[in-house]
């Protein structure tokens, strides 16, 4: 019979359990990968975050592997099978030209990301540059920048986009530029506010006293400390821009047919809704699920990266 006190045996047993768990984590490749990416592991540990990540992953797979996964070309027509419901040949049915809806929705994911990602990138880069200049320069430069931001934001985004596209004409590039322009003031305001706060920090004053140039202070000390909130905002804006592009295409001012934008599929399905509800049903569900996935993933990522929300485990 062992003479070791109970509390010591209990301690050793707990330590052994910890070692077993540690060894199990070391042998689990997925867990080792997540341990190296703490933020991703935190996101996946939350149910809604994991759901959002799964939806985003499926969306990205459709974007990358659409030619391999789609059973047909997005423009291939099967006239005898037009306006049919789900079947063995066409899992989600066909549209008014006999084109396979599943294939068009998969290729439509490429259009959605092909518009949303460049548009958000344009708004992020332009807003970051303008916010840096306005916040750091101050004075008359800051005042003029605020007037420009307020002037752009005074117009509803949809009305401004419709007006510009009516002048420029509908095309993929014009949609990207219009969305980037209408979203830029939001990023610029956040960047400006971050700069105004950061440039008052003591370490910035120390850098100035040591003779650091304005460019060094701006790009090596202020910029790295204001990028994170803007990246989180960009992740949150992706589903909004995807929906925005679909709305413009639905109105005929975005991507034009036969390009398989989800908005185009909705518009074409709406014209034949009395004959078949499937085009508008599947396109609407795809848009809803994709938007939900990006929103859940973006919100969970924000909570994981924001120290003030790091203790929130509700999702």
N, C-alpha and C positions, 0 to 999 in steps of 0.2 A: 504494500500500500504506500502510495507516495506521501512524503512529508511536506510537500510543497503547499504553502497556504492557498486557500481557495481563491483569494483575490488575485494571486500571482498566476494561478492556473487559468483563471478567467481572462487575465490580461494576455497571457500567451496564446490562448485560444482565439481571441479577437485579432491578435497580431497575425496569427496563422491564416485566419479568414481573409484579412486584408491582403496578405501575400498571395493567397489563392486568387482573389479577385484581380489583383495586379497582374498575375501571370496570365489569367484568362483574357484580360484586356490587351496584353502584349501579343497574344497569339491570334487575336481577332483583327484581321486586316482592316475591316471597315472602321473598327473602333480606333485603331492606330491612326488611320487617316483623319478621323474626326478630332482626335486629340491634338493633331497638328494644326487644325483650323478651329480654334475655340469658338468663334462666332457662329460658324456653320453648325457645330455640335450643339450650341445653345439653341439655335433656331430649330433644329431637328428634334430637340428634346421637348418642344412644345407641340401639342397635337395640331393646332391650327397652322403653326409654322411648317410642320412636316407635310400637312395636306397642301399648303400653298407651294412648297418646294416640289412636291410630286407633280402638281399641275403644271408648274413652270417647266419642269424637266420634260414632261410629255410634249408641251408646246415646243420646246427647243428641239426635241427629236423630230417633230414634224417639220420644223424649219430646215434642219440639216438633211434629213433623210426622206423628204417628200418624194423625190423621183423614184426612190427604191421602195417606199411603203405604199404609195398610191397605186391602186390597181389599174388605173387608166391615166392618160394624159388629161390635163384639165380642160383641153379644148376638143377632145375626141367626142364625136357625136354618134348617138345611137337612136336615129329618128323613130323606128318602130317602138322603142321603149320610152319615149318622152313622157314626162309628167307621171311616172310610175312611182309607187311607194317602195319601201324596202323589199329586197328580194335577194336570192342567192347570187345573181349576177351583179346587182347594185345594192350594196348593203344598206345604204341610206336613201336609195331612190335616185331619181333623175330629175333634171330641170326641163324647161320648155323646149330645149334643143336636144334632149336625150343625153346630156352630159352627166357624168357620174358625180353626185353631190359629195361623196366622201373624198374623192380625188380633188375636187375644187376647194373643199374646206382645208385640206392639207396644204395645198399650194397657197391658199389664202393666208395661212399662218406666215408664210414668207413675206407676203405683202404687208401684213400687219407689223411684223418686226422690222421690215425694210423701211417703213415709214416712221414708226415710233422711235426706234433707236437713233437714227440720224437726227430726227427732229429734236429729241430730248438732248442729244449731244450738242447740237447747235445752240439751244437755249442755255445749256449748262456752261459751255465755254464762253459765249457772249456775255451772259449774265455775270459769270465770275470775273471776267476782265473789267466790265463796267463797274461792278460793285467794288472791286479792288481800287480802281482809280478814284471813284467817287468817295469812298470811305477814307482812303488814306490822304488824298489831296485836301478834302474839305473845302470850306469857303465857297466861292462862286462856282467852282467845278461841281461840288456836291449839290448845290442848289439847282443848277441847270440839269444835272442828271435826274434829280428827283422830279422836276417838271416833266421831263421826257417820259419817265416811268409812269407818272400819274396820267399823262396824256394817253399813253397806250392802254393802260389799264382802265381808263374811263369808258372805253368801248367794250361791250360784251365780246368775249372771245369768238363766239360763233358769228356774230354780225361782222366783226372785223375780218374774219377769215373769208366769209362769203363775199364781202366787198372786194377784197384783194384778189381772190380767185376769179371773180367776175371780170376783173380787169386783165389779169395775167392769163386766164384760161386754165382749165383743169389739166393737171399732169402730175406725175409722181414727184418730180423735183419741186414744183410750185407748192404742193401740199406740204412737203418737208420744210421749205423756207417759211411758209405762212405760219405753220404751227410753231416753228422755232422762234419766229418773231413775236408771236402772241404770248409765248411762255417765258421769254427772256426777262421781262421786268420782275417777275416773281423771284427768279434766281438772283438777279442783281440786288434786289432789296435785302434778301437774306445775306448775301455776301457782304453788302455794305454794313449791315448791322453787326456781323461778326468781326469785320475789320475795325469798326469803331470801338468794339469791346476789347479786341486783342491788342490794338496799338497802345492801349493805356496800361498794359501789364508791365510789372517792374522789369522783367527780363528784356523787354523792348527798350526801356530807358537805359538799361545797362549797355546794350549793344550800341545805342547812340553815343553814350559817353565814351565807349571804347573806339569810336571813329568808324563804325560800320556805315557803309553807303546806304542810301535809300533803297536801291535795287536789292541789295543783300537782305536788308530787313524785310522788304516786301515779299521776296520770293523764297527766302530760306527760313523765315521765322513766322511771318503772318500767314502766307499761303498754305503751308502744311496744316495749320491749326484751324482753318475754316473750310477745308474741302469735305470733311466727313459729313456735316449736315447737308451739304449740297448733293452728295452722292446718295444719301438716304432719300432726299426729296426726289431725285431723279428716278430711283427705284419705285417710289410711290406714284410718280407721274406717268410711268410707262402704260399702265392699264387705262389711265384717263386719255392718253394720246391715241391708244388703239381704238377706244370707243369714239373719240373725236374724228379720227380718220374714217371710221366706218360710217359715221353720220354724214360726213361730207360726200363720201362715195354714194351713199343712199340718195342724197339730193342731186347727184349728177355733177358735182363740182370737185370730186376727188379723183380717184383712179377710175379710168374709163373701161367699159367692157371691150374685149372679152377677158381682160385681166381679172382673175378670180379673187377680188377683194371681198371680204365678208359683207361690206356695205353694198357692193354690187349684187351679190347673191341675195341679200335681203330685198333690194329694190326689185330685182327680176322676179323673186318669189312673190312679192306683194302684188305684182300685176297679174299673177295666175293663182291667187289664193283661193278663188272659187273652184278651180279645177283640182288643186292639190295643196295641202298645207305643209308638205314636208320640206321644201326649200327654206321657207321662212322659219320653220320650227328648228331645223338643225343649225342653220346659221345663227339664229338668236341664242340657242343653247350654247353653241361654241363660243360666242362672244361673251356671254354671261359667265361661263365657267372659267375662261381665260382671264377675264377681268378680275374675278373673285380670287383666282390663284395668285396673280401678281399682287393684288391688294393684301392678301393674308401674308404672303412672303415678305412684302415690303414693310408692313406694320410690325411683324415679328423681328425683322432685321433691325428696324429702328429701335425697338425695345431692348434688343440685345446689345446694341452699340451705345445707346444713351445711358450714361451712368445714373441719371436720375430715375430711370425706369428699369434698371438692372434687377431690382428686387421683385419686379412684378412677374408673377408666374401664372397669371390667370389664363394665359393662352399657351 
